[in-house]
Amino acid sequence: MIDHVVLGVHHLDESKHFYENALRPLGVKVVVDKQKLVGFGGDSGTPFFWLALREPSHRVHVAFTAPDRAAVDAFHAAALRSGGVDNGPPGLRPDYHANYYGAFAFDADGNNVEAVCHSPA
């Protein structure tokens, strides 16, 4: 089981803005905010996803669970409004499985961020 993930980023404020907005529809928010480190988590307050001001991570793919397909849609729209670049609009991905509904966006450092719902419509 994974405890946490850390992405290195060029510009912490820009990345924080992107992730804060893109992950909000998924119930993920900033729970730790330090000078060179930002931690995201859910209602428990325990961070599981971190941004660190350091040499950027490249071509990492991180997928966040969405509670429903509407949250996937909202994630994608928020990601693009917050400076993300489309890497796959919301929709079914039947190559993965029949109910795989996901959307993808690149962050400012080129990481592929995804929201996915595995439940039927």
C-alpha positions in Angstrom: 0.0 0.0 0.0 1.3 3.5 -0.8 1.6 5.9 2.1 2.3 9.1 0.1 3.6 10.5 -3.2 5.9 13.5 -3.6 6.3 15.5 -6.8 9.2 17.8 -7.3 8.0 21.1 -8.9 9.7 24.2 -10.5 7.2 26.7 -9.1 5.5 25.8 -5.9 2.8 28.5 -5.9 1.8 27.8 -9.5 1.7 24.0 -8.9 -0.2 24.5 -5.6 -2.8 26.7 -7.5 -3.2 24.0 -10.2 -3.6 21.0 -7.8 -5.7 22.9 -5.2 -8.3 23.7 -7.9 -8.1 20.4 -9.9 -8.3 18.2 -6.8 -11.1 20.1 -5.0 -13.9 18.2 -6.9 -12.3 15.0 -5.6 -12.5 16.1 -2.0 -8.7 16.6 -1.8 -7.4 19.8 -0.3 -4.3 21.5 1.1 -3.7 20.2 4.7 0.0 21.2 5.1 1.4 24.4 3.6 5.1 25.2 4.3 7.7 27.3 2.5 9.0 24.6 0.2 6.4 21.9 0.7 2.6 21.5 0.3 0.7 18.5 1.4 -2.8 17.5 0.1 -5.2 15.1 1.8 -8.8 14.5 2.6 -11.0 15.1 5.6 -8.7 13.1 7.9 -6.1 15.9 7.6 -3.4 13.4 6.8 -1.4 14.4 3.6 -0.9 11.7 1.1 0.1 13.8 -2.0 3.0 16.3 -1.7 4.5 19.0 -3.8 8.1 19.9 -3.0 10.1 22.9 -4.4 13.1 21.0 -5.9 14.2 19.4 -9.1 10.9 18.6 -10.9 9.6 15.1 -11.4 9.1 14.3 -15.0 6.4 12.2 -16.7 4.9 10.9 -13.5 1.4 9.6 -13.8 -0.7 10.0 -10.7 -4.4 8.9 -10.7 -6.9 10.1 -8.1 -10.1 8.3 -7.3 -13.2 10.2 -8.1 -16.5 9.5 -6.2 -18.5 9.6 -9.5 -18.3 10.6 -13.1 -19.4 14.2 -12.4 -16.4 14.6 -10.2 -14.1 13.4 -13.1 -15.7 16.0 -15.3 -15.3 18.7 -12.7 -11.7 17.7 -12.1 -10.9 18.0 -15.9 -12.6 21.4 -16.2 -10.9 22.8 -13.1 -7.5 21.4 -14.2 -7.7 23.2 -17.6 -9.0 26.5 -16.0 -6.0 26.3 -13.6 -3.3 26.1 -16.3 -3.3 22.4 -17.0 -3.1 21.0 -20.6 -5.6 18.5 -21.8 -4.3 14.9 -22.1 -7.6 13.2 -22.5 -11.1 14.5 -22.0 -13.5 12.8 -19.6 -14.9 9.6 -21.0 -15.0 5.8 -20.8 -11.8 3.9 -21.4 -13.1 0.4 -22.2 -9.6 -0.8 -23.0 -9.0 -0.7 -19.2 -12.4 -2.1 -18.2 -16.1 -1.5 -19.0 -16.7 1.1 -16.3 -13.4 3.0 -16.3 -14.3 6.6 -16.6 -11.3 9.0 -16.5 -9.9 12.3 -17.6 -6.2 13.4 -17.9 -4.3 16.7 -17.7 -0.6 17.7 -17.7 0.5 19.9 -14.9 3.1 22.7 -15.5 6.0 20.2 -15.1 4.6 17.7 -17.6 3.2 15.2 -15.1 0.1 13.3 -16.2 -2.6 13.8 -13.6 -5.8 11.7 -13.8 -9.1 11.5 -12.1 -10.9 8.1 -12.4 -14.2 6.6 -11.4 -14.6 2.8 -11.6 -18.4 2.7 -10.9 -21.1 2.3 -13.5 -23.0 5.4 -14.5 
